[in-house]
């Protein structure tokens, strides 16, 4: 098994923690919120957990899912204060830098079959 880079591990756990914390935070809004909004927000949070968990296992599609997840946050933060947009752009850049470095690419590359 290929050794997982430390920064990939950190981003994976950050995604998992973010997803779990977000679900916990938004569960209190379930009764008051529009049910469709709640389901969509919960789905986005669940995607973070899935991406983080499967990146820990070396799944390349999960790396792309995590980039899609943070890209979605960049897009929706364009409708919020500029500081929030700037923060999401920085996080996107950090994700891209870490997840597409050569050591991460090696980790996510499937093993060659003989």
N, C-alpha and C positions, 0 to 999 in steps of 0.2 A: 504494500500500500504506500502511496506517495505521501510524503510529509506535508501536512497542511501548514501554510505560512501563518505566522502569528497574527498578522493584520487581517487575513481572511477570517480567522477565528474570531477576532474582535468585532468585525463587521457582522458576522453571522449572529453572534450573541447580542449585539446591539439591535439588530432587526427583531430577534425573538423578544427581547425585553421591551422594545418599542411596541410591538404588536400586543403583547400581554398587557402592558400598562395602558395602552389605548383602549383595549377591550374592557379592562377594569374601569377606566374612567368613563367610558361611554355607556356602560351598563346602567349607570344611575340615571341616564337620560332616556331610557327605553320607554317609560310610561308617558313622558311628556312629548317626546319627539315624534315626528312623522315616521311611521314604521319603515317606509321605503328608504328614507335617509339613514335610519339606524342600520338597516340591513346592508346598505352600500358601504357605510363607514366600517361596519364590522367585517365585511368582505375584504376591504383594503387592509385592515389590521391583521386579518387571518393570512392574507398573502405575505405579509412581512414575516410572520411566524413560519410559514411554509418555506419561503425563500431561505431564511436563516437556517432552519433545520436541515434542509437538503444541501445547502452549501457546506455545512459541516461534514456531510457525507461525500462531498466531491462532485455533486451533480452540476454539470455545466449549465443546464437549462435554468437552474436556480440562481446562478450568477446573473443571467440575463433577466430573470424575473425581478431580482433586486434592483437592477438598473431601471427597469420599467417602473417599479414601485417608486423609486426616488424621482424619476422623470415626471411621473404623475404629480408628485408633490411640488415640483418646480412649476408645473403648469398651473395648478390651482393656487399656488402662492402668488402668482402674477396678479391675482385679484385682491391681494391683501397688502399691508404696508410693505414698502420697498425693503425694509430691513429683513422681513421674513423671506422675501424673494431672494435677497442676497445670501442669507443663511442657507437656504435650500440649494442654491447654485453651488455654494462652497461644499456642501455635503455631497452633492452630485459629483463634483470634481474629485473629491476624496475617494468616493466609491469607485469611480472610473480608474483613478490612479492605482488604487490598491488591487482591484479585481482584474485588471488587465495587464499588470506587470508580468514579467516573464516567469517569476516563481509561481504566481497564481495561475497563469495560463498552463504551466506544467502540471500543477495540481489538478486542474479541471479537465485536462486532456485525458481522454479515455486511453486505457492501456492498449498497446498494440497487441494484436493477436498473432501468434506465430504461424 
